[in-house]
Amino acid sequence: MLVQPSFLGTDNSYLLAALQQAPEQLRGVVVVERDIVFSELQRMAGLGVVGVRLNLMGQALPDFAEASWQVFFQYLRHLDWHVEVHRQLEDLPVLVECLLARGCKVVVDHFGRPDARLGLEQAAFARLLALGEGGRLWIKVSGIYRLGGTPMENLHFAEKALSLMLQTVGPERLLWGSDWPHTQHEQEVSFGSELDRLRRLACAAPLRQHLLCNTAAELFGFVRD
């Protein structure tokens, strides 16, 4: 799965070109303007795009009730695409609830961006996980280094959070992501270090299978034998 990085904005040309190199193996998530025409989304779908990303970090909260958003979500539902959301934990439950109410499948980045220093008692974290009971919310077990604490604090929190997410969201709605190219953390994080963090979560083999393969295969529309 290839996800459009934020620093490239809505220029998805690199991602689309990469998808065409291995159409049987790759799927993509793009960043687009909400007034994009449906025919362009259809073209991207034909190349292997299966979702859009909303990176709302540092931005004003959108009003998903606006007519332009309504049309945009209608397009996504027609294509059966998901919406990937990146935002601070405090705002996520409201955003996710709005998206789910509009019939969208939702993928949340980086555990929902909780603060590892505050532990599992964060009210917004509990509200977010409760929304997963409807079966249309997925959470990425990714970006552990972005959880606000020291490396050990972040890892210990991730271990506890993963255990809780397994009980609420379930393994079939959890998936791993490398978060490459690790923007703003390039000097201390690599693909290898993120794989190592995954191993240190002490996941049993069946769970690793879900995080690395099964969940993504279903969500992104890969055919499994």
VEXDREN-531109 format. One line per 10 residues: their letters; for each residue y, x, z of C-alpha. Coordinates in steps of 0.5 Angstrom, whole numbers, always signed. Layout:
<nodes>
A	Y,X,Z  ...
</nodes>
This chain:
<nodes>
MLVQPSFLGT	+0,+0,+0  +7,+3,-2  +13,+0,+2  +20,+1,-1  +24,+6,+3  +31,+3,+6  +34,+9,+3  +33,+7,-4  +36,+0,-3  +34,-5,-9
DNSYLLAALQ	+32,+0,-14  +25,-1,-14  +23,+3,-20  +20,+9,-17  +15,+4,-13  +14,+0,-19  +12,+6,-23  +7,+9,-18  +4,+2,-18  +2,+3,-25
QAPEQLRGVV	-1,+9,-24  -7,+6,-20  -7,-1,-21  -13,-2,-18  -12,+2,-12  -5,+0,-10  +0,-6,-8  +7,-6,-7  +13,-9,-2  +20,-9,-5
VVERDIVFSE	+27,-9,-3  +31,-14,-7  +37,-18,-7  +36,-26,-5  +39,-28,-11  +34,-25,-15  +31,-29,-21  +24,-32,-21  +22,-29,-27  +24,-22,-24
LQRMAGLGVV	+19,-23,-18  +14,-25,-23  +14,-19,-27  +14,-15,-21  +8,-19,-18  +4,-17,-25  +5,-10,-23  +2,-11,-16  +8,-13,-12  +5,-17,-6
GVRLNLMGQA	+11,-18,-1  +19,-16,+0  +22,-12,+6  +28,-14,+10  +30,-8,+14  +35,-12,+18  +36,-6,+23  +44,-5,+24  +46,-11,+20  +48,-18,+22
LPDFAEASWQ	+43,-23,+23  +42,-27,+17  +42,-35,+17  +36,-37,+14  +38,-44,+13  +43,-42,+8  +41,-45,+1  +40,-38,-2  +35,-36,+3  +31,-43,+2
VFFQYLRHLD	+31,-42,-6  +29,-34,-4  +23,-37,+1  +21,-42,-4  +20,-36,-9  +16,-32,-4  +11,-38,-3  +10,-40,-10  +8,-32,-11  +4,-32,-4
WHVEVHRQLE	+8,-26,-2  +9,-24,+5  +16,-22,+8  +16,-15,+12  +21,-15,+18  +24,-9,+21  +29,-11,+27  +30,-10,+34  +25,-13,+39  +30,-18,+42
DLPVLVECLL	+32,-21,+35  +25,-22,+33  +22,-28,+36  +28,-32,+33  +27,-29,+26  +20,-29,+26  +20,-37,+28  +25,-39,+23  +21,-35,+17  +14,-38,+20
ARGCKVVVDH	+17,-45,+20  +19,-44,+12  +12,-43,+10  +12,-35,+10  +7,-30,+12  +10,-25,+16  +9,-18,+17  +13,-14,+23  +14,-7,+23  +12,-2,+28
FGRPDARLGL	+9,-6,+34  +16,-10,+34  +20,-4,+36  +19,-5,+43  +22,+0,+48  +16,+4,+51  +20,+5,+57  +21,-2,+59  +13,-3,+59  +10,-9,+57
EQAAFARLLA	+14,-14,+61  +19,-15,+56  +20,-22,+55  +21,-22,+47  +15,-18,+46  +11,-24,+50  +14,-29,+45  +13,-25,+39  +6,-25,+40  +5,-32,+42
LGEGGRLWIK	+8,-33,+35  +1,-30,+32  -3,-35,+35  -2,-39,+28  -5,-34,+24  +1,-33,+19  +4,-27,+23  +1,-19,+22  +4,-13,+26  +4,-6,+24
VSGIYRLGGT	+1,-1,+29  +6,+4,+26  +12,+8,+28  +9,+10,+35  +15,+15,+35  +20,+10,+34  +19,+6,+41  +24,+10,+45  +21,+14,+50  +18,+21,+50
PMENLHFAEK	+12,+22,+46  +7,+21,+52  +11,+15,+54  +10,+12,+47  +3,+13,+46  +1,+10,+53  +5,+4,+51  +2,+3,+45  -5,+4,+48  -3,-2,+53
ALSLMLQTVG	+1,-6,+47  -5,-5,+42  -10,-8,+48  -5,-14,+49  -4,-15,+41  -12,-16,+40  -12,-21,+45  -7,-25,+42  -6,-24,+35  -13,-21,+34
PERLLWGSDW	-16,-15,+30  -16,-19,+23  -8,-19,+24  -7,-12,+26  -6,-6,+21  -4,+1,+21  +2,+4,+17  +4,+12,+16  +11,+10,+16  +12,+16,+11
PHTQHEQEVS	+17,+19,+10  +19,+18,+17  +26,+18,+16  +31,+21,+21  +24,+24,+24  +22,+29,+18  +22,+35,+22  +17,+33,+28  +13,+28,+25  +8,+28,+19
FGSELDRLRR	+3,+24,+16  -2,+28,+20  +1,+27,+26  +1,+20,+25  -6,+20,+24  -7,+24,+30  -4,+18,+34  -8,+13,+31  -14,+17,+33  -11,+18,+40
LACAAPLRQH	-11,+10,+41  -18,+11,+43  -20,+5,+38  -27,+4,+37  -30,+4,+30  -30,-3,+28  -22,-4,+30  -21,+2,+26  -24,-1,+20  -19,-7,+21
LLCNTAAELF	-13,-3,+22  -15,+2,+16  -18,-3,+11  -20,-10,+13  -14,-13,+15  -10,-10,+9  -15,-12,+4  -14,-19,+6  -7,-19,+6  -5,-15,+0
GFVRD	-10,-19,-4  -15,-13,-6  -22,-15,-7  -28,-13,-3  -35,-12,-5
</nodes>
